[in-house]
Amino acid sequence: MKHRFLFGMMLLFCGFAQGQNISNVAFVRHDKEVTITYDLSKTANIRVCVSIDGGRYYGEYIQNMSGDVGKDVKAGKGKTIIVYDLPDLRFLPYEPDSTGYNPSDTLIRFSVEVDDGSVDIKVGDMKFRMMPVPGGTFTMGCTRPGSAKHNYEAEFPTHKVTVDSFYMGKFEVTQRLWVTVMGSNPSRWTYNDSLPVEQVSWSDAQMFIARLSQMTGYRFRLPTEAEWEFAARGGNNSKGHVFPGQDGDPGAVAWYGMNSGNITHPVGRKKANELGLHDMAGNVWEWCSDWYEAYTAEAQTNPRGPKHGDSRILRGGCLNSPSWGCTVSDRSWYQPDYGYGFHGFRLVLDSVEEPEEE
C-alpha cells in the first residue's frame, strides 16, 4: 500500500543563481523506497540528503538514487527522484491515518539542493557548509566614494589584488558550532544556537580553529583581509555592489543599526551575495588574519598583511553599525586579545580534499 507524506521542505539557494531554484518538494514513501518530486526553475546539478530528526541534522549525500538527480538536470515541473533502500528510514515506525498522512513522519526531511560546489564538514553531531570562492583579481578599497554617505581614509588608495581559490564558510561561526568544539558559550545573546558566536577575541578564534582542525583533520584558518573583501564583493561573479550583494539600503543583506533591534540574529536570514555567502555585512564583525596597516597603491598577490602590529583587522560591520559600516570596503581593527561584544568570525579552507585517516 502506498502512503503519502507531505511536509514543509527546507529550501536552499544556488550560490551562483538569483532567486529560488527548487520548489514544491514532496515525497511518497513505499516501505524501503522513496519517490521525491520537485520543481526546478533553472537547469542545475542536483543532490539530496535526508534528516530523521526534523531537519536538525542531515546525513551524507545519498548515493543510491535514480531519476532527475546528478549533473545538468533540466528545468521543469514534476521532476522525480527515486531513492532506494535508505537504512536511516528502514526502522522508523509509522502508522498512517485514513488520509495517508502521519504527523510523526514530519521528522523526515529530504533536502533537495542545487550542487553549487559547496562541501559540508561534519563535526560532532552537526555539519557546516564551506562555499567555493574561485580565485581572481579585483580592485580593493573604496571604488564608489560617497555611495554610502561616508568613506574612511583607511579605505584608500584603491589597488589591484589577486587571490588564489579558497573555500569560505557560508555563514558566520554559530554558537552551536562553537559549543560543539569548545564546550561552553561566551556569547551575550544565546536565545538560539544558530546565532553567530560573539564576544570572542582574535586569539579565542585561533584556539577554536586549532581544536576544530584537530577534530576534523582539515586545516582551517581565518580569511586574509583581501580574501574577505574579494568574497564579500561576490568574487568573480561580482556585480559591483556597495554592500555584499546589494545597493541602496543594506537591510536586505544585513542586520545593522537600523533593523537589528540591537541584538544578533540567526545566521542565513538575510539574502546571500553573489557567491551564496550570508551575513557578510552586519550581525557581528568578522576577524581577519592580518595585522592592520595603511593601504598602498601597489598591486599585490595573496597579501597577508604586515608581520607585526598592534591590532588585527575586522570586517563587515555589526548589529549596531551605520549603513557605511556595512560596505564591502569598510575596515575596522581591534586588539587581538580582547573579545568585544560584537566580534565573531568566519572560517576559510584552502582545500576541501578529505583528510587521510591516521
Buried (B, 14 or more C-beta within 10 A) or exposed (E): EEBBBEBEBBBBBBBBBEEEBBEEBBBBBEEEEBBBBBBBBBEBBBBBBBBBEEBEBBBEBBEEBEBBBEEEBEEEEEBEBBBEEBEEBEEEEBEBEEEEBBEEBBBBBBBBBBBBBBBBBBBEEBBBBBBBBEBBEBBBBBBBEEBBEEBBEBBBEBBEBBBEEBBBBBBBBBBBBBBBBBEEBBBEBBEEBBBBBBBBBBBBBBEBBEBBBEBBEBEBBBBBBBBBBBBBBBBBBBEEBBBBBBBEEBBBBBBBBBBBEEEBBBBBEBBBBBBBBBBBBBBBBBBBBBBBBEBEEEEBEEBEBEEEBEBBBBBBBBBBBBBBBBBBBBBBBBEBEEBBBBBBBBBBBEEBEEEEEE
